[in-house]
Amino acid sequence: TRRSSDLLRMRNQLKQADLAQKLNISRQSLSAYERGITLPDIYLLIEIADFFRISLDELTGRITIH
């Protein structure tokens, strides 16, 4: 998730604070997810995938994001 969410956020020109607000989490939590310090729960993974309109497989790196 680390690389995928960070890459998607940057491709969509979103700051961490902006995406965190849209996901209703703290910027610090999003930063920790992106740096691989901690992992989001499945419900947040679904929210992130839905937000970017991609599958969980794409988000988790099982399928390449184009």
Disulfide bonds with the S-S distance in Angstrom:
none
